[in-house]
Amino acid sequence: MSIVFSIITCTWNSEPYLKDCIDSVLRQDYPHIDWVFVDGGSTDGTLERIKSLSRPFRLIENIRGGISNAMNAGLKAARGDIIMHLHSDDYLLGDDVLTRVAGLFERSGRKWMFGRTLSLIDEKLVADSYVAPRFSYANLLRRNFIPHMATFVRRDLMLMTGGFDTRLKYAMDYDMWLKLARIATPLQLDEQLTVFREHEGSLSTRERKAAFDEDFHVRTKYIGNNILAQAVHYVRYLMRRRYTYIQ
């Protein structure tokens, strides 16, 4: 039986960017897609664009309470084997992404996997200058190097975690990766699978300092009671905060 992907696309007044996201899914040469849109109350034409789709989809409307709540609503509604959260301002890179990922799931037997992304900045595709380390739980504790739009997780595994923490505004994906990594080791891919659009309307772009700080607070939850480890992470946090984000 073929793997079914549940693509969960969260929207809120996303009309300026949604076309690229939709077109990238429509172009996929992999037919087994369960597409779930979760909207937070759009008033700008987003809903009209979604409802004009000629292929099957499901739309959950008026989900309030932040992006974590929206992603959980999509997870609850999903019927596929593999969950992918492809936000409305991101899109798949190439027409065969899902075909390649399905094959890797079948051959590897892994429960989740992640690849890399390109960034779209001022309508230009830019390669990530950051070289992701090889996956280990210790490396993931040091920094979140897993891009949510290039991550694929078996639905049963994600449900085991209890979903996304709705108390988090920015680092809900990092928290999810740390929970998943305690259960199963992912397959790490070096190939670029998706495009992340950077724009001022993006929450993580607009509020970088707050997002950075919340990342650190999530990290401390998983470090444990080792005082030395806590001190090392805190010093690293202060150094990165000073030299990378806050100049």
Secondary structure, DSSP 8 states (H G I E B T S, - for coil): ----EEEEEEESS-HHHHHHHHHHHHT-S---EEEEEEES---SSHHHHHHT-SS--EEE----S-HHHHHHHHHHH--SSEEEE--TT-EESSTTHHHHHHHHHHHH--SEEEEEEEEEETTEEEE--S------HHHHHH-----GGGEEEEHHHHHHTTS--TT-SS-HHHHHHHHHHHH---EEEEEEEEEEE--TTSHHHHTHHHHHHHHHHHHHHHH-S-HHHHHHHHHHHHHHIIIII--
